[in-house]
Amino acid sequence: MYQKMWSETSLDPQLIIEKLHMSGYVKKKVAQYSLGMRQRLCFAMQLVANTRYMLMDEVMNGLDPTNVELISQMLLEKRREGKTILLASHLLENLEKYSDTILFLRDGGFIYRQEKETVQEQVLLFPKLTPGLQLWQKETQLDLILIPNGKVYLPLTKQSATITVLLDSLLAQGITDFSLGHLPLADRYSLYYE
């Protein structure tokens, strides 16, 4: 019935039930379902609807890692079929891994946009602000940015010194606890929302 409301293309509900590993409980009353079972049911209904656009809010909430991966793989399959998927989620690692575009929202507007194909800014990321790091900052006059989660980063695109010079000066100060790369999405999230 649900499928007929939204699509003319027939999908086999039994196939979706099997793909989502729902066979063991699909005949039970929904009131007896766990949160994860309900999430898979809602996702199954979305699949059966077979619409061109898929709009989902926290579809992976309450799922164990195995089912998060299962849903993620099915979303990739739907994307390959040409479907447009709009997904609200707080599973940031999952979003970073599977999304083409990530948006942060506040007060009805976009405050951050990250495209998968865009090269992200390189940073030096430190797990915390230490006295040695503060001294290094004072000596180099570089603008370190403190993230609300306690980490510290230095955007490299704004620095006139080469990465090699920066790394050598850190090592000369005995500072070895840092990473070079892009700012992880969870840390960027902390910048905007904590």
Residue pairs with C-beta under 8 A, 6 or more apart in sequence:
2 45
2 48
2 49
3 10
3 11
3 13
3 48
3 49
3 50
5 49
6 49
6 50
6 51
7 49
7 50
7 51
9 50
11 47
11 48
11 50
13 44
13 48
16 44
16 47
16 48
17 23
17 26
17 44
19 74
20 40
20 43
20 44
20 70
20 74
21 40
21 67
21 70
22 37
22 40
22 41
22 44
25 32
25 33
25 37
26 41
30 38
30 41
33 41
34 62
35 61
35 62
36 62
36 63
36 64
36 67
38 62
39 59
39 60
39 61
39 62
39 63
39 67
40 63
40 67
40 71
42 56
42 59
43 56
43 59
43 71
43 74
46 54
46 56
46 59
47 74
47 78
51 83
52 82
52 83
52 84
53 83
53 84
53 85
53 86
54 75
54 78
54 83
54 84
54 85
54 86
54 87
55 86
56 85
56 86
56 87
56 88
57 88
58 88
58 89
58 90
59 71
59 87
59 89
60 67
60 68
60 71
60 72
60 89
60 91
60 94
61 90
63 71
68 91
68 94
72 94
72 97
72 98
75 85
75 87
75 98
76 98
78 85
79 85
79 100
87 95
87 99
89 95
92 184
92 185
92 186
92 189
93 185
93 186
95 102
95 185
96 102
96 184
96 185
99 116
100 115
100 116
100 117
101 113
101 114
101 115
101 116
102 112
102 113
102 114
102 185
103 110
103 112
103 113
103 114
104 110
104 111
104 112
104 113
104 188
104 189
104 192
104 193
105 111
106 192
111 192
112 188
112 192
114 120
114 185
114 188
120 182
120 183
121 155
121 156
121 157
121 182
121 183
122 155
122 156
122 157
122 163
122 180
122 181
122 182
123 153
123 154
123 155
123 156
123 180
123 181
123 182
123 183
124 153
124 154
124 156
124 166
124 170
124 178
124 179
124 180
125 151
125 152
125 153
125 178
125 179
125 180
125 181
125 183
125 184
125 187
126 133
126 144
126 151
126 152
126 153
126 154
126 175
126 177
126 178
127 150
127 151
127 177
127 178
128 150
128 151
128 152
129 144
129 146
129 150
129 152
130 175
130 177
132 173
132 174
132 175
133 144
133 152
133 175
135 173
136 169
136 170
136 173
136 175
137 144
139 169
139 173
140 161
140 166
140 169
142 154
142 159
143 154
143 158
144 152
144 153
144 154
145 152
145 153
145 154
145 155
145 191
146 152
147 153
147 187
147 190
147 191
148 190
148 191
148 194
149 186
149 187
149 190
149 194
151 187
151 190
153 183
153 187
154 166
156 163
156 166
159 166
161 169
163 180
167 180
170 176
170 178
